[in-house]
Amino acid sequence: MTPSTLAAVSGLILSILPLAAGAAVSPTVLVVGLSLVASPQGATRRLIAFTAGATAVLVVLSALSLALAHRTGGIHTTPDEVGTVQLVVAALLFALGVRTVIRPPSAPRERPRDTGSPRLWRSLLLGAGIMSTNVVTLCLSFTAVHLIGVSDADLGVKAVAFIVLFLIVLLPAEVPLAASRSAQLRDWLTRVMAALVAHQRTILPLVEFGLAAYLTVLGLINLL
């Protein structure tokens, strides 16, 4: 990899890194992933199917975001158009943050008993369903993909950025997959999960308001 290509890859990844990191803050995906680790049989296959379902949703979302990037001009997209997308997503994140703050805590739902049957298609649909309703992750991933789509970097650089984005966003599903091979890592993740669930009404608004502010600043810079 030449120095110029490395610089292009680094620059593009750095531009999407805050969005990817925010999109990866998904206690729900982590909780479900760890519950699949505890399955009496077929845990690894279930986790792979679960991750595949979540990945499929991200692929569809990426296609929609790239279609928008193409519609706004691709590499010829103006800063005004990029800024408009960023401000729209920022407004949505702000609204989600307000909803998280004012919404009363939901009562814990009882998990259905596991029959021990792998039922991979259920895990696949579960991964797709949870990712489809994870609005913060979808908003941030959409914005990151749009930035990749309008970048003037070459195709290879964009491909690397896509891989990095997907790996980061899907961390809550990938880490339980690794934990299925390590009891020590599984115990540590269980403690992390408990902390995330206990403090999610604090963590989620911080992520939503913080990234709303970040995108607002970027959007205004592009518009002014």
C-alpha positions as CSV (number, residue, x, y, z in Angstrom):
1,M,0.0,0.0,0.0
2,T,1.5,3.3,-1.1
3,P,1.8,6.2,1.3
4,S,-0.9,8.2,-0.6
5,T,-3.3,5.2,-0.5
6,L,-2.6,4.7,3.2
7,A,-3.3,8.4,3.9
8,A,-6.6,8.1,1.9
9,V,-7.7,5.0,3.9
10,S,-6.7,6.6,7.2
11,G,-8.5,9.9,6.4
12,L,-11.7,8.1,5.3
13,I,-11.7,5.8,8.3
14,L,-11.1,8.7,10.7
15,S,-14.1,10.6,9.2
16,I,-16.5,7.7,9.9
17,L,-14.9,6.4,13.1
18,P,-17.0,8.5,15.6
19,L,-20.2,7.4,13.8
20,A,-19.2,3.7,13.7
21,A,-18.3,3.8,17.4
22,G,-21.6,5.3,18.3
23,A,-23.5,2.8,16.1
24,A,-21.7,0.0,18.0
25,V,-23.2,1.1,21.3
26,S,-26.0,-1.4,21.3
27,P,-26.8,-3.1,24.6
28,T,-29.7,-5.0,23.1
29,V,-27.6,-6.8,20.5
30,L,-25.0,-7.6,23.1
31,V,-27.6,-8.9,25.5
32,V,-29.2,-11.2,22.9
33,G,-25.8,-12.4,21.7
34,L,-24.8,-13.4,25.2
35,S,-28.1,-15.2,25.7
36,L,-27.4,-17.2,22.6
37,V,-24.0,-18.1,24.0
38,A,-25.8,-19.7,26.9
39,S,-27.9,-21.8,24.6
40,P,-27.7,-25.5,25.6
41,Q,-26.7,-26.5,22.1
42,G,-25.7,-24.9,18.7
43,A,-24.5,-21.7,20.3
44,T,-21.9,-20.9,17.7
45,R,-24.2,-21.7,14.8
46,R,-26.9,-19.6,16.4
47,L,-24.5,-16.6,16.8
48,I,-23.3,-16.9,13.3
49,A,-26.9,-16.9,12.0
50,F,-27.8,-14.0,14.4
51,T,-24.8,-12.0,13.1
52,A,-25.7,-12.8,9.5
53,G,-29.2,-11.5,10.0
54,A,-27.9,-8.2,11.5
55,T,-25.3,-7.9,8.7
56,A,-28.1,-8.4,6.0
57,V,-29.9,-5.4,7.4
58,L,-26.7,-3.3,7.3
59,V,-26.2,-4.4,3.7
60,V,-29.7,-3.2,2.7
61,L,-29.2,0.0,4.6
62,S,-25.8,0.6,2.9
63,A,-27.5,0.1,-0.5
64,L,-30.1,2.8,0.3
65,S,-27.4,5.1,1.6
66,L,-25.3,4.6,-1.5
67,A,-28.3,5.2,-3.7
68,L,-28.8,8.6,-1.9
69,A,-25.1,9.3,-2.3
70,H,-25.4,8.6,-6.1
71,R,-28.6,10.7,-6.3
72,T,-26.8,13.7,-4.7
73,G,-24.0,13.5,-7.1
74,G,-21.6,10.8,-5.8
75,I,-18.1,12.2,-5.6
76,H,-19.5,15.5,-7.0
77,T,-21.9,15.9,-4.1
78,T,-21.7,19.5,-2.8
79,P,-20.9,20.3,0.9
80,D,-24.4,21.7,1.2
81,E,-25.9,18.4,0.3
82,V,-23.6,16.5,2.7
83,G,-24.4,19.0,5.5
84,T,-28.1,18.7,4.9
85,V,-28.0,14.9,5.4
86,Q,-25.9,15.4,8.5
87,L,-28.3,17.9,10.0
88,V,-31.4,15.7,9.2
89,V,-29.8,12.8,11.0
90,A,-28.7,15.0,13.9
91,A,-32.3,16.2,14.4
92,L,-33.5,12.6,14.4
93,L,-30.8,11.6,17.0
94,F,-31.8,14.6,19.1
95,A,-35.4,13.5,19.0
96,L,-34.4,10.0,19.9
97,G,-32.4,11.3,22.9
98,V,-35.4,13.3,24.1
99,R,-37.6,10.2,23.8
100,T,-35.1,8.1,25.7
101,V,-35.0,10.7,28.6
102,I,-38.8,11.2,28.9
103,R,-39.9,7.6,28.3
104,P,-40.6,5.7,31.5
105,P,-38.4,2.6,32.1
106,S,-39.8,-0.4,30.4
107,A,-40.6,-3.4,32.6
108,P,-38.2,-6.3,32.1
109,R,-39.6,-8.9,29.8
110,E,-39.5,-12.5,30.6
111,R,-37.4,-14.5,28.2
112,P,-38.9,-17.5,26.6
113,R,-37.6,-20.8,27.7
114,D,-35.0,-22.3,25.4
115,T,-36.1,-25.7,24.0
116,G,-32.5,-26.6,23.1
117,S,-33.2,-26.8,19.4
118,P,-30.8,-24.7,17.2
119,R,-33.5,-23.3,14.8
120,L,-31.0,-21.3,12.9
121,W,-33.6,-19.5,10.9
122,R,-35.0,-18.0,14.1
123,S,-31.6,-16.7,15.0
124,L,-31.3,-15.2,11.6
125,L,-34.6,-13.4,11.8
126,L,-33.8,-12.4,15.4
127,G,-30.6,-10.7,14.3
128,A,-32.4,-9.0,11.4
129,G,-35.3,-7.9,13.5
130,I,-33.2,-6.4,16.3
131,M,-30.9,-4.5,13.9
132,S,-34.0,-3.2,12.0
133,T,-35.4,-1.6,15.2
134,N,-32.1,-0.3,16.4
135,V,-32.7,3.2,15.1
136,V,-29.6,4.9,16.5
137,T,-27.3,2.3,14.9
138,L,-29.2,2.6,11.6
139,C,-29.0,6.4,11.6
140,L,-25.3,6.5,12.3
141,S,-24.5,3.7,9.9
142,F,-26.5,5.4,7.1
143,T,-24.6,8.6,7.6
144,A,-21.2,6.9,7.7
145,V,-22.0,5.0,4.4
146,H,-23.1,8.2,2.8
147,L,-19.8,9.8,3.7
148,I,-18.0,6.8,2.1
149,G,-20.3,7.1,-1.0
150,V,-19.6,10.8,-1.6
151,S,-15.8,10.5,-0.9
152,D,-13.5,11.0,-3.9
153,A,-11.3,8.1,-2.7
154,D,-10.8,5.2,-5.1
155,L,-12.9,2.0,-4.9
156,G,-10.3,0.0,-3.0
157,V,-10.1,2.6,-0.3
158,K,-13.8,2.7,0.0
159,A,-13.9,-1.1,0.3
160,V,-11.5,-1.0,3.2
161,A,-13.6,1.7,4.9
162,F,-16.7,-0.4,4.4
163,I,-15.1,-3.5,6.0
164,V,-13.9,-1.4,9.0
165,L,-17.3,0.2,9.4
166,F,-19.1,-3.2,9.4
167,L,-16.6,-4.8,11.8
168,I,-17.0,-2.0,14.3
169,V,-20.8,-1.7,14.0
170,L,-21.3,-5.4,14.4
171,L,-19.0,-5.7,17.4
172,P,-21.9,-6.3,19.8
173,A,-22.7,-9.4,17.8
174,E,-19.1,-10.5,17.1
175,V,-17.8,-10.3,20.6
176,P,-20.3,-12.9,22.0
177,L,-19.3,-15.1,19.1
178,A,-15.7,-15.0,20.4
179,A,-17.0,-15.4,23.9
180,S,-18.6,-18.7,23.0
181,R,-15.0,-20.1,22.9
182,S,-13.9,-18.6,26.2
183,A,-15.6,-19.0,29.6
184,Q,-13.4,-16.2,31.1
185,L,-14.4,-13.7,28.3
186,R,-18.0,-14.8,28.6
187,D,-18.0,-14.0,32.3
188,W,-16.4,-10.6,31.7
189,L,-18.9,-9.8,29.0
190,T,-21.8,-10.8,31.3
191,R,-20.6,-8.2,33.8
192,V,-20.3,-5.6,31.1
193,M,-23.7,-6.4,29.8
194,A,-25.2,-6.0,33.3
195,A,-23.5,-2.6,33.7
196,L,-24.8,-1.5,30.2
197,V,-28.3,-2.6,31.0
198,A,-28.3,-1.0,34.4
199,H,-27.1,2.4,33.0
200,Q,-28.5,2.3,29.5
201,R,-30.9,5.2,30.3
202,T,-27.8,7.3,31.0
203,I,-25.5,5.9,28.3
204,L,-28.0,6.0,25.4
205,P,-29.0,9.7,25.8
206,L,-25.3,10.6,26.0
207,V,-24.6,8.8,22.8
208,E,-27.6,10.2,21.1
209,F,-27.2,13.9,22.2
210,G,-23.4,13.7,21.8
211,L,-23.5,12.5,18.2
212,A,-26.4,14.8,17.4
213,A,-24.2,17.7,18.5
214,Y,-21.2,16.3,16.5
215,L,-23.3,15.9,13.3
216,T,-24.8,19.4,13.8
217,V,-21.3,20.9,14.0
218,L,-20.2,19.0,10.9
219,G,-23.4,19.9,9.0
220,L,-23.1,23.6,9.8
221,I,-19.5,23.6,8.8
222,N,-20.5,22.1,5.4
223,L,-23.3,24.5,5.0
224,L,-21.4,27.7,5.9
